[in-house]
Amino acid sequence: MSRVSRRTVVPVLMVLVVAAGVGLFLFRPWTVFADTTVDEALPTASGSATGPATTDGAGVKGGERPTPNSGPEDLARGSFVTHEHETRGTARTVRLTDGGRVLRLENFRTSGGPDVRVYLSLRDAGAVKAGLGEGAVGLGELKGNRGNQNYTVPAGTDLSGFRSAVIWCERFSVSFGAADLAPVAG
């Protein structure tokens, strides 16, 4: 048997250390085991940075009309289905008292992961398993993998065409889960 020389071992160890570092950066395996719980109350009005969507003088977008002096109103809702990671809970689009809109996740539960984000998609929950599709709107990074949380819908977004709320891992381009958003009769 031949002895392995120091000239061979040191470069191999360096490559292994770099590969391990890159792997940890990309996969962030500790996020799968750490739970982050968020428990936000449903806001009654949008923050100062977000106002109601406006396309005409009355602040109306896509047939949605704010009702003065009323509380938050459900526009659509649905239950999450699992795709790549077990995902449960309810998604609701809600019009706030000032006309702003939020996507609310309630009794929500999924796995942690790297670079997980929340989207509204024009595709239904089954179809987003293959991709978000064109026209998807990002609402931000997932705040926590458990609990109740709110995501502001950008002003000017017409919610009438969006069919699902999606929990999407940007790093690996996979859907953790999605909820079909069915209009609420009102």
Buried (B, 14 or more C-beta within 10 A) or exposed (E): EEEEEEEEEEEEEEEEEEEEEEEEEEBBEEBBEEBEEBEBEBBEBBEEEBBBBEEEEEBBBBEBEBEEEEEBBBBBBBBBBBBBBEBBBBBBBBBBBBBBBBBBBBEBBBBBBBBBBBBBBBBBBEBBBEBBBEEBBBBEEBBBBBBBBBBBBEBEBEBEEBBBBBBBBBBEEBBBBBBBBEEEEE
